[in-house]
Amino acid sequence: MNRRGAETETVTAVAPGRVNLIGDHTDTTGGLALPMAIDLATTISGTQGGDRVVLISNDQDDPAVVALGVEDPSALEPDWARYVAGVVAELRPAEGFTGSVSTTLPVGAGLSSSAALEVALALALGADLSAVELARLCQRAEQRASGVPCGIMDQLASAAGVAGHALLIDCHNESVAPVPVPGDIEVRVIHSGEQRFLAGSAYAQRRAEVEAAEVDIGPLRLRSDPVDADGVTGPVARRRARHVISENQRVQDFAAALADGDRTSLSRAMAASHASLRDDFEVSTPTLDALVDRLAAIPGVIGARLTGAGFGGCVVALAEPGILTDGWKVQPSPGARLL
Ligand code: GLA
């Protein structure tokens, strides 16, 4: 990523949202995930200077005004200024910035609008980092802003997106392997109608439950000595571990099936992933379940599952082209960049 030019020049940075095709609640334990950056994105444009970051947004009533020395991002108002402050607090740019934010991403849908804002802002403020470093910085910004102990998937998908590809991310070593998305498979994202906000959700509790399971049986990520959830004490932590272990395997199966265009295996993996998120990880809702069931029953739909953290938000569906009209048709897109 290039450094921007002269200080008075207008800087424009764009960062995509993401949809996760499979591999949810695996990133926090160093597991596998297969998100793809999408063609819904956030753009920030403005000029450097001053001792504050001042942004107006096309979808927010009030501006974000953040001092460069901000100490506690989570205390700011309006809410969206917290994400701006999180990036400022992590990056500590030498100079402020005045500009505008425009986004085509829905907020609270589980398409990582906050990650897109963080990544675009870090670039606009002059972050000159590798995609993984940029993602780590923005993950920390997100955690400081929201108090949610999120993993790296959303920020890394936004930073490292590749046109035409999903990204097989190994969250243990933070490696990213692009996997082509066949041109004859359509990816659609359908909102359940339930807003999803992770602050105050059971996200942190789930993270603690899988960490408790790891105390009993060691790392849940893929290992040379396969790990078995049966050794976990307590039925709840055991179910959480079973989800993570089986989901890691499904990501591998799905990535291979995507490369082969093997619809039967894609369908099987998505159905099993949703069932596991519903029954073992308990992050689905009756509305999400009903939406997945309805979509999966439509001829020409390859598979459907909740995507992202759950607790509401969106479903992702793979379908033969032209079958579905619900929701957004999304294209695998390039990652964040300066324009
Ligand atoms: C949220 C978090 C991610 C990940 C997903 C679930 O999007 O920000 O780190 O844990 O939930 O897969």
Residues whose N, C-alpha, C, O or C-beta is under 5 A from the ligand:
A	BS01	GLA	G23 D24 H25 T26 D27 C150 G151 I152 M153 D154 G308 A309
